[in-house]
Amino acid sequence: MTMANRRVVVTGMGAVTPFGVSVDPFWDGLIEGRSGILPISLFDSTGHSVRIAGEVRDFNPTEFLDPKTVKRLDRYAQFALVACDEAVKYSCLELDREDTYRVEVIIGSGIGGIHELEQQHTRLLNKGPGKVSAFTIPRLMLNAASGNISMVYGLRGNSVAVASACASATHAMGQAIWHIRRGQADVVITGGSEAAVTPLAIAAFASMKALSSHNEEPTLASRPFDRDRDGFVLSEGAGVLIFEELEHAKQRDAPILAEVIGFAATSDADHLTQPSEHGEGAAEAMSRAIVDAGVSTDDVDYINAHGTATPLGDVAETRAIKRVFGSSVGKLVVSSTKSVVGHLLGASGGVELIATIRAIQNSVIPPTINLDNPDERCDLDYCPNTARNRNIDVAMSNSFGFGGHNACVVVRRFS
């Protein structure tokens, strides 16, 4: 087999979301259209203009990880390890029987250990330099998730972090695809993790006018493509997947959930926080991903949209999709799972690819909830409010991030 013919499949998935730990409750919440957005409980949000978020509630890391491991991890890295554990078990990987130099870890995060950063800064101000924890740097590092996963499982292949804001997990998965295709790895643990529901992050995003301030009715706050949308809802969690070379997976009789057939990434080179008005960069990323996948626009049945519910972003993404799909756009169904779970920043691409794969497996499209008054500029089929039965053979997941980062993954039903 030539390197060009090395195919990439997904053999495991793990999730930590506002619906709890595991892929199943996440998927159930999506299909039921049950919002995971509630008032903030992780800190006293009195005085904040935004007091809602998608939290992973009642999360006790010691239920999943040993206390010594928990002690050295920020919340975002805890999420990553817990999601990884589910994904590895799902895939039936016996890592102690693998060539550990052929197993990589590539995890994305937009912000990393901000919980630790804020807590230790408070200690510095209140108690002085001598009281700052020796674990501060190892906990807040953006590569702490990938590094700790490699240590816990004894993996000696390439282990890196990827940071491209809200496109981080999708860029991480793109690297995983490339590394398997070119023969650098047989297995890559990939995806993203984020835990940025903190006083500073909420205040900072609110100051940018990026967040919804629909505090009185949290479940209605995330409204992608609706004319009454007023920003995204900040959430936390992780989505981790096992990408594997097809023949390697077959040899060990692994469960094959889907095939990853395309990836592309571009930059807007326009504005640090605003999308390009007409979505040129996003459109180019989608077009290139479709070409890389070896399919046509007619073949794509479903897009899991970036769909953050920001006034500019939703319009730009709609324009980009129309630009790419042209006359094929009428048969296309698009939805934003952020309407249900909010925006997990650098982890979004991971959990959204999991949702996309489950949609293919179950022939069900998760809805865009709270889409009651469509914006006339957002005129695609967004599967409003109710899940829809639909055969899906090929699907795309979009991620766009501050900095003008655009990344798209294409997957298909494996047969």
Secondary structure, DSSP 8 states (H G I E B T S, - for coil): --GGG--EEEEEEEEEETTEESHHHHHHHHHHT----EE--SS--TT-S--EEB--TT--GGGTS-HHHHHT--HHHHHHHHHHHHHHHHHT--GGGS-GGGEEEEEE-SS-SHHHHHHHHHHHHHH-GGGS-TTHHHHH-TTHHHHHHHHHHT--S-EEEE--GGGHHHHHHHHHHHHHHTTS-SEEEEEEEE---SHHHHHHHHHTT-B---TTSGGG---TTBTT---B-BB-EEEEEEEEEHHHHHHTT----EEEEEEEEEE--S-SSS--TT-HHHHHHHHHHHHHHT--GGG--EEE------HHHHHHHHHHHHHHHGGGGGG-EEE-THHHH-B-GGGHHHHHHHHHHHHHHHTEE--BTT-SSB-TT--S---BSS-EE---SEEEEEEEETTTEEEEEEEE---
